[in-house]
Amino acid sequence: MKFSENWLRRWTSPAIDSDALSHLLTMAGLEVEETEAAASAFSGVVIAEVKEVAKHENADRLRVTRVDVGTGELVQIVCGAPNVAVGLKVPCALPGAVLPGDFKIKPTKMRGVESGGMLCSGKELGVPDDADGLLVLPADAPVGADIRDYLELDDTLFTLKITPNRADCLSIKGIAREVAALTGAPLSAEAIEPVAPTLDDTLPVKIAAPAACGRYLGRVIRGVNPSAKTPDWMRQRLERSGLRSISALVDVTNYILLELGQPMHAFDLAKIAGGITVRMTGPDEKLVCLNEKEVELAADTLVIADDSQAIGIAGIMGGLNSSVTDETRDIFLESAFFAPGAIAGRARALGFGSDSSYRFERGVDFVLARDAIERATRLVLDIAGGEAGPVTETLGQLPERATVKVRTSRVNKVLGLELKNEEIAAIFARLGFEASANVDGFDVAAPSFRFDVEIEEDLIEEIARVFGYDAIPADAPRSRVAMLPLPEARQPRELIRRKLAARDFQEVITYAFVEEKWEADFAGNANPVKLINPIASQMSVMRSSLIGGLVDVLVGNLNRKQPRVRVFELARVFLKQNDGSVEQPERIAGLAWGPRQPEQWAGKAERVDFFDAKGDVEALLYPRVASYARAEHPAFHPGRCARVLLDGKVVGFVGELHPRWVQAYDLPNAPVLFELDLDVVLETERLRARPVSKFQAARRDLALVVDEAVTVAAMQASFQRVAAAIVVDIALFDVYRGKGVPEGKKSLAFGVKLQDAAKTLTDEEVDAAIAALLEAVEADHGATLRL
């Protein structure tokens, strides 16, 4: 919402400057995004009247003028503007004036003729103007007056970021009402008197969708002049609010939108067949809108129709077939209340919106329509002439404003204050709320323009806003805080984050709604959870995997020339079930790309690989030990991907990104990734104390020849099945293929550590334990000792 401070101060003018007003609005929840001057800085420019115009003797395009600047003597000025003429009132920069850009005016000679100043265009003063040449002022402009004062150029333009719940502040009236409530300054709203009809002409109106249209007012005005000039004061207010002047009739409806917050529309009465019906769209209906875009209307679209066709989309945009043109002589003014639910989302579906739809979908005061049509009628008659008929009103279902209870004790507890009932009642009165006292506090009925007040907390927020957030003391809370129990078999989330941070990962947070292509690429999910109303086309579904978000983070970092990327995310995914329900488990995923270590002098740079990611997974699951099995996953390289299993249950995947996606996302080389169920990662084993043996450990190395298909994990499982208590560790330290090992075979060398906490082991005990290990792998995998 953009508005002029001067316009606001005609409604209410508290004794504070622009900066203080900006702070006040921001602290009250109406964030000021930007303030700017209405015009560039300049000085020394006055209003002049052109008295004489003569041709320059040495230049065809120049004119020698004599102007009255209010000093009692005519000033000679050479001017090159094509529209200069006797009798015009124009801005004149006298010697000593400083124009925008620090351009100083001095007496000079132009082609041999003395010039004592400069007649100015709007562009030269930084003032919007469509004229080609001098800025022409009204005939009653006072000669000699400072142009800045006359055009009110010492004005500040505010741009507010209005939250969706405060649609009542999308107008000068609404903002003025807020400022008056916050400061206690009087509110000087312009009185709106009903316009007495001078015609009996009316147009029949029927509401066929009463739940969507609660009120519809209309008025016939005949004999208007569509070519009438919009008054300068109205053009100025529209332009300073970010709207361009179009024509007198359209400008009036736009002005009411900005002044009162009521969207309105003017139809060409001659183009309406029969009466008006507010209804839902019929089958296969189309409409060419005012923006000249033809749209196919969905079945749930509310339209304004005559007896033959739709002539406008209710609350969004009128139709081109009934629009006001230069030939229009009779109009039908519309002022209505449309339920927010009937408008919300329709503009997005059509691919365009409007100032009207922006307000209606957030909520417009359902009592405002009559004042708006009376105010608009008066402006139309004053500017474009004509005669008005009576206002017709048709009612549907209007909203019911429930009474909300607020407890004084609750107000003081939440805000940390000690307000009395009298103070709270005064705040409600300033806000225009009807409050009646009860035993605990108040029963409050919010006014019709406050759609956002529904529960007690809403009223507490209103009290805090008006009292002033700055005035609420910043007292430190005092309370007893009980330490939450943490089961020994479960790790805190923060510990998981620290583990990964210690391994040089950085945490990222990505959007839960993602591009549908990501789901197909990285999760093989052809039926994701789709959003009904996505904020963007590339965010149309809910993710079922965190991998897509991490790859997108990698792409963004590579575009910024990052040489090494290690990121992780801990978040929810969304899995659609067969019955249509959605599960939302939490997962943890990580991605590593680039060198294994940051650049250093002590070693060569080596790229991360599958085993680095596997090591990260092992660190997360420690002290539990997972097993790994070859797997296929749509996101991973077919030969470099493994399932992560705990107690035989798949808990995640680890691997290298599939070459197809490396090429599709234009990555220099493949990253390695993992994704695990968070609940499993948070689980841990209870700590167990074990004595440290004082006796010498024994070691035996076993070089075993097995088939290529036999995995180390399978060998380890066989060892663990029969290992004696004195076997404390079995670790692979070598894999060999080549001379001495038959084709299709490989040699796996394991180091076996044996130790007893109570005594020194004998050779017989060691040999028996090793023999049991050999028998197990020979029986399970056909392993033989390599000689």
Steps between C-alpha positions, in 0.01 A plus 500: 500500500650828384363833619578869536569636847327828409184309407514306827540819702175635355333216694714508813813698580680395819778727628782277374730525199533256209772290664300463821190412300697233315621350828151514650343312208775237492477432873122467468534220245468711183859464383632798305702351215607829345460874523585737217459866418212590269733716291870563462662777701499843333444861604431845357220394262183713499177515304516734200245618247609536138404850382681526165649254251714607204714312252875492570682702234793254477335158558191345346425271796541757775246751629560819695243530777417761758352355817347629820661341807320713757771763544314777319734490198497268201804273463640415157573126458602310187308171473517204260186314614252433217192566716593845633211746444362824635283456809655174623594456866832313515790438743782753471850455644641842581873582524637332813263203471646151532332225296531121549853381430645816663433700181529871588311767307685819401418791268636418156483581130346253257597571139562861592178559696495558878320231704428560868395153607352174371147381436483137616346174392382236744795280409747775586342530845469125555120526498295243300335665201376374162532835323759549227663820614427730791308383806169680457334600826131576564378848402435591864856424611628802702777689319820528702417213737768237567430202274595253776229638726241519223554142379561368853835359394635495856325170544621155605375183332468195727495141379354260756536123510149408609461150642208291366299537822494882485301567184329784687823702457499483120354852480567852624196475726631177656852634556364824643277301733808309624711813545222671692460196728876476560562869566169627633488764225149589380369329188354748250312275260321681221125489550322298231152629431253293296448634148135571438383324180377714215400200286279200565710267282627178661642169383358176644760298698477137608747308716505132400799416723410656837786331690755657264338842461362644822405846374468663158423869454450667163412839362414634156658833402400650166648778290862478616790648306768227473748749355487726804840584645594335826572773760865562570459418870358158416764428236771594749367269771460212257849543357660527844323175592648323200197517265498681169209719398290334227172690463271692733256210555768237556700740715203549732465126564875469558490799733226340712709182513794694645305739719244265659628153409187403305562357149245631250423469131318709241314322216381662179124484555428478126699174478304320772219278373215484750600483865796394712541151645782404738550128438749222458641427156300296256645227275764603245478871584774735383564868557731759350619704798599867516863397452390357160578147612240235418453252784307177530303526823521211746181359651563654843548855369257769614396731216290809441269425209220664307217307339720377216859452622760558770615863505757482780680268739371590845758668718779458244448681168228631274439384147605689189152451352339730761784742566473878507633674186511852355153436353344407835219728612322292765668284763406246766709532817565178694596479868489152656622268771641167384600232751881453517463125440320565170788713367813348656711303253287586195733777381802268527315234301421756229863610481440863598373703791380851576485748785139390550578129531790579736254663739197275459693179559629645829169645611320830432271672750151368419338821633710732286328449164226763550737778609724415204226523239372831642853647504569375147168641375581844636844495335361384164232772501751770600761396242310346207150637555181300449194405701482216754225250569428339838737246657369144476619244755474121484610284794644151518666344805702752698766393751404469865739664743528288811570649842846418633574479871824639639612465861684786666713256700598320181594828330731596784653153525581479129630857469668524839302814586261617767229663291172595658161441343464874431823505298401195297154645434660824376719305256199314363315829456791649303496195273127528441423172681174464694599370844267422788643413841443160660627334818836394354556773245311593185269367232630663182333534162746597229386747233404376155835601349703275739474149354809392693359520854366156589662379824621643832862510383401734216366751751809469719711580195287808431549621858877450469514689169315804628673499838828483307746215476776744594316583823472140617777445758766246405491309827689173513260212565523323834395140518615154594617300203502124533764315303337270248593135528724363226489122467846345507419305187422813297733777383399869493463653153762759580757223547427371149552849361827533690624164373455612141638848567808334647537312171505835316135503391284813504126485569258632237123550499319454167137532394266210578311571177706417195494458125306194385793398278721462809264240639521297179879541470618447857222295660336321207173636637232522232221585746628772735287708736385789279426850627159642419627859485882501452688828545694431178489246218837354605366441853192296419550179705618395846835323514532130584881520512755760612741417216353743246538796735865413573582466130339841441717647778805346333406655164460841664840473668672386182350796314676716759832316441517320834787244478367266772147433623392294802140559612231314694132547580277368775134534402168333423397328179145430384397152386158438347342174615265271308200624697579864407643592839846657530776385731759758605812322628818690575823424319859612502694529177845619407694586183874531445669625182853600414826423682497268802696761697534877456798607291823446694876453450536160665327286240342481159133588453280190476133503410243366744362159410249242615708398798512855635119511507494151653736625772265791573210256538704280735586804713130592527397148601789432741518299726253289305648332196300487178537259214490598134356327197517585131189689396332691219356845561379756241734767641818290523760344272387138436837353598584743779194488722424300812211447736576574864364222725465483877373173648401395150281810443575752224551840664642698208726519196852616428672542165620713212260710294382334181698608189170587332431771759863614502459579131144634528593749774832591334723392790879475443505161674278291722436581868452226760187501713321318777144510631392330824186476714554746784326287764757225442791743520370640828490154656819380666630222722540536872857556614669190639818502705768244408826436684827582329711185478847507656610200298670480161272466198560238233455561126446255217472598132272295276537531120191329360426424134131534412283553193475855364129507591567452872479829691706604799179562694395138447841379620479723808153365580635142492790597725272671752269199513771268638753740652617405849489750784874553470466627138480877553544628142500371142599757236565477125839642411566377144323396179711329234435376145772375270786255492442205724123555522279309252286691246164595647640494851638761739707494816364672809747551785354544849686594816358317803572646845458267800523602865373396843442747784599249770806311369756453226365285215663167421576378148237229537228758577603724211521210252158370604339842449665544157400148395136580579518810282652308209241224522217754493616684186593175326153358563314824415708631208745231392792706624849347500823621649728658249841326510 
